[in-house]
Amino acid sequence: MKSRLSIAFALTALAAAACGAPSAAPPSTGTPTAAPVGEPSTAASPSSTPQPSAEGLLTYVILPEESEVRFLIGEVLAGSHTIVVGRTRDIRGELAVDLSDPSTARLDIIQVDLSTLATDNSFRNRSIHSVILETGRDEYRFASFVTTAIEGLPDKVVIGEEYTLRLTGDLSIHGVTRPFTFEVHATADPDGRLVGHASLSFLYPEFGIRIPYLPPQVASVEEQVTLEVDLVFARR
């Protein structure tokens, strides 16, 4: 699969740097869990008076209704090349930071519920969930990303300015975990939210994914997948 992720991942980094700027948001780091975390929070709305935790950290959560994860893959359908797009807004994650000490930034595990992925074809959706991604199995239902390193953080964040970051970490899909680096374009907006887009490319066999059969009208499916992620973080 080839992928581009709008980053919840890189936003974390920007958030950390933004700690020194008014209205900027910070990030955090976490570790993946094997068990599903449940449905993403729908109560993640921005707060005009965010309250710090006992550790002095402010928490930022992903707004699933404004975020999206997409996969893009090429296939030859009825003799014509087409790009299949699968989408979901079922994304969960949060970050925390002490605005007086950006080094405390922690990005929680980012998880995506693959069982809610949908394309424009119901037959294809059934195939994706039942035999390709096998999302009916608990161990395959979620994809996750855990950040291990962030490069390109500015010394100071300017509200509205876009920053290009590199997020390295562990991407887990279909029970397989591999290290990847995402290029992330992140911005802190005037409302104190973090908005970002990240991208990544890979071949789906790298994650033990197989396409066992194709319907007669589909001649072939490319191995390269593009993953795109658009994430918005807001203060909890």
C-alpha positions in Angstrom: 0.0 0.0 0.0 1.2 3.5 -0.6 0.1 6.2 1.8 0.0 9.8 2.7 -1.1 10.7 6.2 -2.5 14.1 7.1 -0.9 14.2 10.2 -2.0 13.7 13.5 1.6 12.5 13.8 3.4 15.6 12.7 1.0 18.0 14.3 2.4 16.6 17.5 5.7 18.0 16.7 4.4 21.3 15.7 2.4 21.4 18.8 5.5 21.0 20.8 7.2 23.8 19.1 4.1 25.9 19.3 4.4 25.9 23.0 6.4 29.1 22.9 3.9 30.9 20.8 0.4 32.2 21.7 -2.4 30.2 20.2 0.0 27.5 19.1 -0.5 23.9 19.9 1.8 21.2 21.2 2.4 17.5 20.7 3.2 14.3 22.6 4.5 10.8 22.3 3.0 7.4 23.2 3.3 3.7 22.7 1.0 1.4 20.7 -1.3 -1.0 22.4 -2.3 -4.4 20.9 -5.9 -4.1 22.0 -8.4 -1.7 20.3 -9.0 1.5 22.1 -12.7 1.7 21.2 -14.6 4.4 19.2 -13.0 7.8 18.8 -14.3 10.5 21.0 -17.0 12.7 19.5 -16.8 15.2 22.3 -13.4 16.6 21.2 -14.5 20.2 20.7 -12.2 23.1 21.2 -12.2 24.7 24.6 -11.9 28.4 25.1 -10.4 27.8 28.6 -8.3 24.6 28.4 -7.3 23.3 31.8 -3.9 21.9 32.5 -3.5 18.4 34.0 -1.9 17.8 37.4 1.4 17.7 35.6 0.8 21.1 34.1 0.2 19.7 30.6 -2.5 20.9 28.2 -4.2 18.1 26.2 -5.1 18.3 22.5 -7.4 15.7 20.9 -8.1 14.8 17.3 -11.4 16.0 16.0 -12.7 13.0 14.0 -15.4 15.0 12.3 -12.8 17.3 10.7 -10.1 14.7 10.1 -9.8 11.9 7.5 -7.6 9.0 6.6 -7.5 7.8 3.0 -5.8 5.0 1.1 -5.4 5.3 -2.7 -4.5 2.3 -4.9 -4.5 1.9 -8.7 -6.5 -0.9 -10.4 -7.5 -1.8 -13.9 -11.3 -1.9 -14.0 -13.1 -3.0 -17.2 -10.0 -2.2 -19.2 -9.5 1.3 -17.8 -7.0 2.4 -15.1 -8.7 3.9 -12.1 -7.7 5.0 -8.6 -9.6 3.5 -5.8 -10.0 5.7 -2.7 -11.0 4.3 0.7 -11.9 6.8 3.5 -12.6 6.9 7.2 -13.0 9.6 9.9 -12.8 7.0 12.7 -9.4 8.3 14.1 -8.4 8.6 17.7 -5.4 10.2 19.4 -4.2 13.0 21.6 -1.1 15.0 22.6 -0.1 16.9 25.7 2.5 19.5 26.6 3.6 21.9 29.3 3.6 25.2 27.5 6.5 26.4 29.6 8.6 23.3 28.7 8.1 22.0 25.1 10.4 19.1 25.8 7.6 17.6 27.8 5.4 17.1 24.7 3.9 13.7 24.5 2.1 12.3 21.4 -0.4 9.5 22.2 -0.7 6.5 19.9 -2.7 7.4 16.8 -5.2 4.8 15.9 -7.5 4.3 12.9 -10.5 1.9 12.9 -10.0 0.1 9.6 -13.4 -1.6 9.9 -15.0 1.7 9.0 -13.0 2.2 5.7 -15.4 2.6 2.7 -14.9 3.0 -1.0 -17.5 3.8 -3.7 -18.3 0.1 -4.2 -20.1 -2.1 -1.7 -18.7 -5.4 -3.2 -15.2 -4.0 -2.9 -15.9 -2.9 0.7 -16.9 -6.4 1.7 -13.8 -7.9 0.1 -11.5 -5.4 1.9 -13.0 -6.1 5.3 -13.6 -9.9 5.0 -10.5 -11.2 3.1 -8.0 -8.4 2.5 -7.6 -6.4 5.7 -9.7 -9.0 7.8 -11.0 -6.2 10.0 -13.5 -8.5 11.6 -10.6 -9.9 13.6 -9.7 -7.8 16.7 -6.0 -8.0 16.1 -6.4 -6.5 12.6 -9.2 -4.0 13.2 -6.9 -1.0 14.1 -3.9 0.6 12.3 -1.7 2.6 14.6 1.4 4.9 14.5 3.8 5.6 17.4 6.3 8.4 16.9 9.9 7.8 17.8 11.6 10.9 16.4 10.7 14.4 15.0 12.8 16.5 12.7 12.4 20.0 11.5 10.7 21.7 14.5 11.1 25.5 14.4 12.6 27.4 17.2 9.4 29.4 17.3 5.9 28.9 15.8 4.3 31.6 13.8 0.5 31.3 13.7 -0.7 30.5 10.2 2.7 29.6 8.8 3.2 26.1 7.4 6.0 23.9 8.6 7.5 20.8 7.0 8.4 18.1 9.5 9.7 14.6 9.4 8.1 12.1 11.7 9.7 8.7 12.2 7.9 6.0 14.1 6.3 2.5 14.0 3.4 2.0 11.7 1.3 -1.1 12.5 -1.2 -2.5 10.0 -2.7 -6.0 9.7 -0.6 -7.3 12.7 2.7 -6.2 11.2 4.8 -3.3 12.6 7.4 -1.5 10.4 9.4 1.7 10.8 8.5 4.6 8.5 9.1 8.3 8.1 6.3 10.6 7.2 6.7 14.1 5.6 4.3 16.3 7.4 2.9 19.8 6.6 1.6 21.3 9.8 0.0 24.7 10.7 -1.1 26.2 14.0 -4.3 28.2 13.2 -5.5 31.4 15.0 -8.0 29.4 17.0 -5.3 27.4 18.7 -5.9 24.3 16.7 -3.2 22.2 14.9 -3.9 21.2 11.3 -1.7 18.9 9.3 -1.2 16.6 6.3 1.4 13.8 6.1 2.3 11.3 3.4 3.8 7.9 3.1 4.2 5.2 0.4 4.6 1.5 0.8 3.7 -1.9 -0.8 0.9 -3.7 0.8 2.7 -7.1 0.9 5.1 -5.4 3.4 2.3 -5.7 6.0 1.4 -9.3 5.2 -1.7 -8.2 3.1 -2.8 -10.3 0.2 -5.5 -9.9 -2.4 -6.5 -13.6 -2.9 -8.9 -13.1 -5.8 -10.3 -10.4 -8.2 -13.7 -10.1 -9.7 -13.9 -10.7 -13.5 -14.1 -6.9 -14.3 -10.9 -6.1 -12.4 -7.8 -7.1 -14.4 -5.2 -6.1 -11.8 -4.5 -4.1 -8.6 -1.2 -2.3 -8.0 0.9 -3.2 -5.0 1.8 0.4 -4.2 -0.6 2.2 -1.9 -0.8 5.8 -1.0 -2.0 6.7 2.5 -3.2 10.3 3.1 -4.1 11.6 6.5 -5.7 15.0 7.3 -5.8 15.7 11.0 -7.1 18.5 13.2 -6.2 18.7 16.9 -8.1 21.0 19.3 -7.7 21.7 23.0 -9.8 19.4 25.2 
